[in-house]
């Protein structure tokens, strides 16, 4: 699994960012290899968002971003400055199971 993380800092309107994100997300939702995605907003700075998407592998992510439909789509870069990274998990955790009392 690989994780795409893109920090987006608004240069435009937040509602426009959400509109564009929904459009791009609809495209990615149909691509093979996508596991899940989310857009989160920083609590301490409402101008900062993070686009986080999990993919089965790097090849699936790269194939989806090479498609002409994606290349011609509206981009969040129209209203934000991005700092994208393709990552791999190096440590994971889950809450410990709590025994019933």
C-alpha positions as CSV (number, residue, x, y, z in Angstrom):
1,X,0.0,0.0,0.0
2,X,1.1,3.6,-0.7
3,X,-0.3,6.8,0.7
4,X,-0.6,10.0,-1.2
5,X,-0.5,13.0,1.1
6,X,-0.9,16.6,-0.3
7,X,-0.9,19.6,2.0
8,X,-3.1,22.3,0.4
9,X,-2.8,25.9,1.6
10,X,-5.6,28.0,0.4
11,X,-4.9,30.9,-2.0
12,X,-8.6,31.2,-3.0
13,X,-12.0,30.3,-1.7
14,X,-12.5,27.2,0.5
15,X,-15.9,26.4,-1.1
16,X,-14.2,26.4,-4.5
17,X,-11.6,24.0,-3.2
18,X,-14.3,21.7,-2.0
19,X,-16.1,21.9,-5.3
20,X,-13.0,21.0,-7.3
21,X,-12.0,18.3,-4.8
22,X,-15.4,16.6,-5.2
23,X,-15.0,16.6,-8.9
24,X,-11.5,15.1,-8.8
25,X,-12.6,12.6,-6.1
26,X,-15.4,11.4,-8.4
27,X,-12.8,10.6,-11.0
28,X,-10.4,8.8,-8.6
29,X,-13.3,6.9,-7.1
30,X,-13.6,5.0,-10.4
31,X,-9.9,4.1,-10.7
32,X,-8.5,0.7,-10.0
33,X,-6.2,0.5,-6.9
34,X,-7.8,3.3,-4.9
35,X,-8.6,2.1,-1.4
36,X,-9.9,5.2,0.2
37,X,-9.4,9.0,0.4
38,X,-10.3,11.9,2.6
39,X,-9.8,15.7,2.7
40,X,-9.1,17.0,6.2
41,X,-8.8,20.5,7.4
42,X,-6.3,21.7,10.1
43,X,-8.1,22.9,13.3
44,X,-5.3,25.4,14.1
45,X,-5.3,27.0,10.6
46,X,-8.5,26.7,8.5
47,X,-6.5,27.7,5.4
48,X,-4.7,24.3,5.5
49,X,-6.1,21.1,4.2
50,X,-4.6,17.6,3.7
51,X,-5.7,15.3,0.8
52,X,-4.9,11.8,2.0
53,X,-5.5,8.8,-0.4
54,X,-4.5,5.2,0.1
55,X,-3.6,3.1,-3.0
56,X,-2.9,-0.6,-3.4
57,X,0.4,0.3,-5.2
58,X,2.5,3.1,-6.8
59,X,1.7,1.8,-10.3
60,X,-2.1,2.2,-9.8
61,X,-1.6,5.7,-8.5
62,X,0.6,6.7,-11.4
63,X,-1.7,5.2,-13.9
64,X,-4.7,7.1,-12.6
65,X,-2.8,10.4,-12.7
66,X,-1.5,9.8,-16.2
67,X,-5.0,9.5,-17.7
68,X,-6.1,12.3,-20.1
69,X,-9.3,12.8,-18.2
70,X,-7.3,13.6,-15.0
71,X,-4.8,15.7,-16.9
72,X,-7.6,17.9,-18.3
73,X,-9.6,18.1,-15.0
74,X,-9.9,21.1,-12.8
75,X,-7.2,21.2,-10.2
76,X,-7.1,22.2,-6.6
77,X,-4.0,24.2,-7.6
78,X,-6.4,26.8,-8.9
79,X,-7.2,27.8,-5.3
80,X,-4.4,26.4,-3.3
81,X,-0.6,25.7,-3.1
82,X,0.1,22.0,-2.8
83,X,2.9,20.1,-1.2
84,X,2.4,16.5,-2.5
85,X,4.1,13.3,-1.3
86,X,3.8,9.7,-2.2
87,X,4.5,7.7,1.0
88,X,4.7,4.3,2.5
89,X,3.6,3.4,6.0
90,X,6.6,2.7,8.3
91,X,4.5,2.2,11.5
92,X,0.9,1.5,12.2
93,X,-1.2,1.1,15.3
94,X,-4.7,0.5,16.5
95,X,-6.4,1.0,19.9
96,X,-5.8,-1.9,22.3
97,X,-8.8,-4.2,22.8
98,X,-10.6,-3.4,26.0
99,X,-11.7,-6.4,28.1
100,X,-15.3,-6.1,29.3
101,X,-15.5,-5.7,33.1
